Amino acid sequence: MDIVSMADLHLAAKKRPKEVVFRMTELSDEANTAWETRFNDLLSECGCASGRQFIMYASPVFIIGLVLMVNYSDLNRQWILGLFVMAIIFAGLAGKITGLLQRNYKLNKLVNDFKRTNRFGDQQG
């Protein structure tokens, strides 16, 4: 998506395209490239890294729970294994959602940084 005005930037922040290309005439080529890189880095975040971290940090607790359930529970092994897998999936999903929410927050912050840095944005958006 080409960004030539603040209106385009706001639209890109809402629509979350895969990538943006800055072509603002008010900015130098170097500035356009720098902002383009910053925005594209954020737009490419999918939350997967956060999901992996949630799984990694929760796994010791899940493994302890698995051992305790195997040794002290009347549930059969299929139910215990199912609960363990569901807990891992839930942790990954929670991490992914958290990562996407963080990306959205960072993207909105970056739009505000752009507006603050480039005063012409107040006139166009």
Secondary structure, DSSP 8 states (H G I E B T S, - for coil): -EE-SHHHHHHHHHH--S--EE--TTS-HHHHHHHHHHHHHHHT--SHHHHHHHHHHHHHHHHHHHHHHHHH--S-HHHHHHHHHHHHHHHHHHHHHHHHHHHHHHHHHHHHHHHHH-TTHHHH-
